[in-house]
Amino acid sequence: MSEIEDILKGRLRPPNIPDEWLGEPLPNNQGWRWYNPENRGDCVRIYAADEPYVVVTRDGEVLDSDGNPTGEKLED
């Protein structure tokens, strides 16, 4: 297995994900979600695709690659 496959299956915690955050699979085996158990709106979603990609949210709001809110909200 490759490192990205292990991350997408939740077998490997990605770098920079806090140790206290919990992980769970995304619906329909789309990837994996790491979230703050004190605020589920703070999360990192790693999607399985031809080119895997990451979506980061703070308080449920999507952040761009510079960490700025985009105005888009994602539900839990």
N, C-alpha and C positions, 0 to 999 in steps of 0.2 A: 504494500500500500504506500502511496505517496503521502507526504505531509498534508497537502491540501485535502486529500480524500479523508484522512484522519480528522482534520478540522471539521469538514462537512458532515461527518458522522458523529461528532462530539467526543471522539476518543482522545483528542488533543486540544488543549486550551491554547488559543492563539496568543502571541506575545501582546502585552499591554492590556489584556483583559484582567480586571482586578480579581484576585483570588476569591473574594467573597461573593462574586457574581455567580449566578446559577445558569445552567444551560438546558436547552430543550430543543427537540427537533421542530423545524417549521412544518406546517401542514403539507401533506402530499409529498413528503420527503424532498422538499425544495431546498433544504439546507439546514442550518443550525442557528439558534438564537441564544445569545448570552445576555443576561439582564441583571440589573440591580434588584435584589430582593426587597429593598426598601422603597423602590420606585420603579415599577416595571416599564415605565415610559422611557427610562434610560437603558438603552440596549444597543447591541451590535448584532445585526443579522447578516449572515454569510450565506449567499444563495448559490446553489449548484446550478451551473449553466455551462454552455460550451466554454465560456470565459467566466469563471466564478466572479462575483462582485459582492461588495459590502455596502450595507446601508446602516448609518449610525443615527440614533435618535436621542434627544434629550427632552424629557417630559413629553414624549410622544411626537415631537416635531423633528422632521428630517433635517440633518445638518449637511452642508455641502463639504467639499474636500478641504476647505479652510476652516471648518468648524462653525460656520455661520448658519443660522436658521434659514430654511428655504420657504417657510410658510406652509409646506405640505405636512399633513398629520398622518400618522400610521396608527391604526388601532392595535391593541394588544393581541 
